[in-house]
Amino acid sequence: MTDSYNDNSNFIQKIIDKDIREGVYDRKIHTRFPPEPNGFLHIGHAKSIWLNYSLAINNDGIFNLRFDDTNPTKEEDEYIDAIIEDVKWLCPEWNGIVYYASNYFQTMYECALELINKGLAYVDDLTADEIRENRGTLTEPGKESPYRTRSIAENTNLFIGMKNGEFPDGKRVLRAKIDMSSPNLNMRDPVLYRILRATHHNTRDDWCIYPMYDYAHPLQDAIEEITHSICTLEFEDHRPLYEWVLNNIDTFQVQPPKQIEFAKLFLTKTMMGKRYLKQLVDEEFVDGWSDPRMPTISGYRRRGYTAESIRRFCDDIGVSKAQSVVDIQMLEHAVREDLKMTAPRTMAVLDPLKITITNYSEDELEYLDAENNPENPKMGIRKIPFGREIYIEREDFMEDPPKKYFRLFPGNEVRLRHAYFIKCNEVVKDVDGQIVELRCTYDPETKSGSGFNARKVKGTLHWVSATECMEAEVRLYDYMMEDEDFDKSNFTEKLNNESKVVVRNCKIEKNLVSSKPDDRYQFLRHGFFIVDQDSSEDKLVFNRIVSLKSSWK
């Protein structure tokens, strides 16, 4: 596997290279992706997954998927199943083994007892609000808890009592004893354990105390023998606590994991963050986590994005310490670059206008050759039916056109793609004055591919046979957010009301009758589309993946 995560511009790879040269670890390079199962993963997580996975693969190492399931009040099996599916989809050589932080609860508990025995942790009776009030500020030190001087024996007995369910939720916590005057607020006696009675998806009701993330995470990494714990930038200030935990547990003081931070991914016109995405789901602004408008991995998958294109996008944006916002069109460009080589072309008319070719025999039907993909000649050709009645796009005709309008209008001649020249001779309207039909003639000497070039036309239209076509529903998706910049506090007021437009009674080539969910096509002029899972034998439903053009370069 070759990708940009393994080149010399990647500062994380440089750190790994140095560690390998200096023999820092006597084991294989080992990375992990440690999601909390409290929502579906989004495109930012895809960057982290692919980074961790690529670094492991490119260094002949090991990659773990590990659920940080330490908060049973927010975790659901639905999220676990979705995350596993996402990682399988993105990482083709992943071994499928799943790890859980909850499998290490006993070890974490024993490590906490070790910290207490070393005088490095104590049981505190202050409430959460009191702990917060005593924490101090960036310019003022915190205040020590009056319970900080409890003896090792008393702290041990109280912590065992917490574990045995002798106290109500919130009554007591276990805190690290570090430094209440530290300039790093994370080091001011952080909470390590809280009492929480909630049924856990894995351990059920075995535990009524649960470790906090900053305590559990370094222990999970150490237990799994992770070498490089790669996190996003918001964890940079937490690194001293990560190292403090490992430096004070005897078992993990030799060759501990090394935490490295990198910049998160932010996309223009895209709301990120599981909390905000969950709000969209809960308040029914979208049709679930896998709605094709959502920036979740499952949403992009249903939208029709390929795993290859997302991996390519992650490679293209690279890895850095500098936080920035990536233009979403860069992601769409990666999708187009992948699909243009693999998606067969077809013709679809989304807003049909009927044409009758008056000099074409009513009983005649011929089959014309059409390339399936001019970018990939190996995909061959298909036969498309042509007869007296066809459909074109309504927008491809104007009764009174402006100058330099090269599509169809009365008296003008255009080419039908893969077919003939036609000329509009008559416009048929209904009683309300709406155009319902065009009557045209065709020139049989202008058949596409026949070599006849005596006459040129500037307009070429796509079309489908009116008698040999299928009807379909087409869903046109746009960006969720109207603006480039928006305030997260009121982001629902900035949602794009046109982010999903459903078009029914579209006309598509009959060749698509055997299509099945996840098949992808390029609809000429309209973009790339995927057959949606809502499709049935009676009705095909297509989602637009991306349009054909982008302004990104």
HUQUIUR-V713341 format. One record per residue. SS is DSSP state (H for helix, E for strand, - for the rest). PSI is psi in whole degrees, 0 to 359 (999 if undefined). BURIAL is 1 if it has 24 or more other ideal C-beta (glycine too) atoms within 12 Angstrom, else 0. Layout:
ss/psi/burial
SS/PSI/BURIAL
SS/PSI/BURIAL
//
This chain:
ss/psi/burial
-/132/0
-/130/0
-/170/1
H/345/1
H/346/1
H/13/1
-/176/0
-/348/0
-/351/0
-/113/1
H/332/1
H/318/1
H/325/1
H/320/0
H/316/1
H/317/1
H/316/0
H/317/0
H/323/1
H/315/0
H/321/0
H/0/0
-/37/0
-/324/0
-/140/1
-/23/0
-/172/0
-/154/0
-/132/1
E/118/1
E/172/1
E/157/1
E/116/1
-/69/1
-/151/1
-/130/1
-/59/1
-/19/1
-/175/1
-/153/1
-/147/1
E/185/1
H/332/1
H/321/1
H/328/1
H/320/1
H/315/1
H/318/1
H/308/1
H/325/1
H/308/1
H/316/1
H/314/1
H/318/1
H/321/1
H/310/1
H/315/1
H/344/1
-/22/1
-/43/0
-/207/1
E/142/1
E/132/1
E/139/1
E/118/1
E/126/1
E/127/1
-/74/1
-/68/1
-/4/1
-/87/1
-/345/1
-/343/0
-/359/0
-/141/1
-/149/1
H/328/0
H/319/0
H/320/1
H/312/1
H/318/0
H/320/1
H/318/1
H/317/1
H/320/1
H/316/1
H/320/1
H/318/1
H/319/1
H/329/1
-/92/1
-/336/0
-/12/0
-/140/1
-/353/0
-/1/0
-/132/0
E/133/1
E/154/1
E/134/1
H/327/1
H/339/1
H/346/1
H/12/1
H/320/1
H/317/0
H/318/0
H/320/1
H/316/1
H/324/0
H/324/1
H/319/1
H/323/1
H/318/1
H/320/1
H/315/1
H/333/0
-/2/0
-/22/0
-/6/1
E/151/1
E/155/1
E/128/1
E/138/1
-/358/1
-/149/1
-/168/0
H/321/0
H/319/0
H/319/0
H/317/1
H/317/0
H/325/0
-/359/1
-/333/1
-/189/0
-/183/0
-/338/0
-/349/0
-/135/0
-/161/0
-/173/1
-/136/0
-/143/1
-/144/1
-/346/0
-/4/1
-/338/1
-/11/0
-/150/1
-/162/0
H/318/0
H/316/0
H/316/0
H/319/1
H/312/1
H/319/0
H/320/1
H/320/1
H/321/1
H/321/0
H/315/1
H/326/1
-/3/0
-/28/0
-/351/0
-/152/1
-/163/0
-/136/0
-/355/0
-/319/0
-/156/1
E/161/1
E/128/1
E/148/1
E/145/1
-/98/1
-/273/1
-/108/0
-/355/1
-/9/0
-/139/0
-/341/0
-/112/1
H/335/1
H/343/1
H/3/1
-/78/1
-/62/1
-/152/1
E/133/1
E/324/1
E/147/1
E/158/1
E/128/1
-/110/1
-/103/0
-/138/0
-/126/0
E/144/1
-/334/1
-/310/1
-/0/1
E/241/0
-/26/0
-/331/0
-/144/1
-/6/1
E/143/1
E/139/1
E/150/1
-/157/1
H/312/1
H/338/1
H/317/1
H/323/1
H/310/1
H/327/1
H/319/1
H/313/1
H/316/1
H/318/1
H/321/1
-/3/1
-/39/1
-/139/1
-/318/1
E/110/1
E/101/1
E/120/1
E/168/1
E/168/1
H/333/1
H/347/0
H/3/1
H/318/0
H/347/0
H/350/1
H/320/1
H/324/1
H/321/1
H/312/1
H/325/1
H/316/1
H/310/1
H/325/1
H/342/0
-/7/1
-/117/1
H/318/0
H/332/0
H/17/1
-/342/0
-/126/0
-/55/0
-/159/1
-/154/1
E/119/1
E/133/1
E/135/1
E/147/1
E/166/1
-/138/1
-/164/1
-/127/1
E/138/1
E/144/1
-/152/1
-/28/1
-/126/1
-/127/1
-/163/1
-/124/1
H/326/1
H/318/0
H/323/1
H/323/1
H/324/1
H/318/0
H/321/1
H/310/1
H/324/0
-/8/0
-/36/0
-/338/1
-/169/1
-/54/0
-/174/1
-/332/1
-/14/1
-/132/1
-/348/1
-/343/1
-/145/1
-/19/1
E/156/1
H/319/1
H/327/1
H/316/1
H/324/1
H/316/1
H/327/1
H/332/1
-/1/1
-/145/1
-/154/1
H/323/1
H/319/1
H/323/1
H/321/1
H/319/1
H/318/1
H/314/1
H/321/1
H/318/1
H/321/1
H/339/1
-/193/1
-/134/1
-/175/0
-/345/0
-/125/0
-/135/0
-/172/0
E/128/0
E/136/1
-/127/1
H/337/1
H/340/1
H/322/1
H/316/1
H/325/1
H/317/1
H/323/1
H/314/1
H/317/1
H/327/1
H/313/1
H/331/1
H/337/1
H/341/1
H/340/1
-/123/1
E/147/1
E/150/1
E/169/1
-/136/1
E/137/1
E/114/1
-/330/1
-/83/0
E/140/1
E/126/1
E/141/1
E/133/1
E/123/1
E/101/1
-/334/0
-/15/0
-/136/1
-/137/0
-/329/0
-/355/0
-/143/0
E/123/0
E/159/1
E/126/0
E/154/1
E/137/0
E/134/1
E/137/1
-/329/1
-/102/1
-/339/0
-/341/0
-/82/0
H/337/0
H/345/0
H/353/0
-/201/0
E/165/0
E/161/1
E/127/0
E/137/1
E/141/1
E/133/1
E/197/1
-/325/1
E/130/1
E/170/1
E/142/1
E/172/1
E/137/1
H/325/1
H/351/0
H/9/1
E/137/1
-/132/1
-/326/0
-/80/0
-/157/0
-/174/0
-/152/0
-/29/0
-/116/0
-/9/0
-/203/1
E/135/1
-/165/1
E/126/0
-/351/0
-/156/1
E/136/1
E/166/1
E/139/1
E/125/1
-/133/1
-/7/1
-/238/1
-/172/1
E/142/1
E/154/1
E/136/1
E/127/1
E/334/0
E/143/0
E/125/1
E/130/0
E/159/0
-/185/0
-/338/0
-/2/0
-/10/0
-/138/0
E/125/1
E/344/0
E/149/1
E/141/1
E/122/1
E/167/1
E/155/0
E/159/1
E/107/1
H/346/0
H/359/0
H/25/1
-/134/0
-/134/1
-/1/0
-/349/0
-/2/0
-/116/0
-/25/0
-/335/0
-/141/0
-/149/0
-/154/1
-/340/0
-/137/1
E/127/1
E/146/1
-/162/1
-/170/1
E/154/1
E/135/1
-/333/1
-/339/0
-/59/1
E/175/1
E/156/1
E/149/1
E/160/1
E/134/1
E/131/1
E/117/1
E/118/1
E/143/1
-/182/1
-/144/1
-/324/1
E/138/1
-/325/0
-/160/0
-/318/0
-/141/0
-/155/1
-/124/0
H/337/0
H/334/0
H/35/0
H/334/1
H/340/1
H/348/0
H/12/1
E/145/1
-/113/1
-/345/0
-/21/0
-/342/1
E/119/1
E/123/0
E/124/0
E/121/1
E/166/0
E/34/0
E/153/1
E/127/1
E/162/1
E/142/1
H/340/1
H/339/1
H/6/1
H/330/0
H/8/0
-/150/1
-/161/0
-/138/0
-/357/1
-/139/1
E/145/1
E/160/1
E/117/1
E/119/1
-/128/1
-/339/1
-/334/1
E/192/1
E/140/1
E/155/1
E/145/1
E/122/1
-/158/1
-/344/1
-/353/0
-/154/1
-/181/0
-/333/0
-/340/0
-/127/0
E/137/1
E/130/1
E/138/1
E/134/1
E/125/1
E/300/1
E/158/1
-/179/1
-/336/0
-/155/0
-/152/0
-/355/0
-/142/0
-/999/0
//
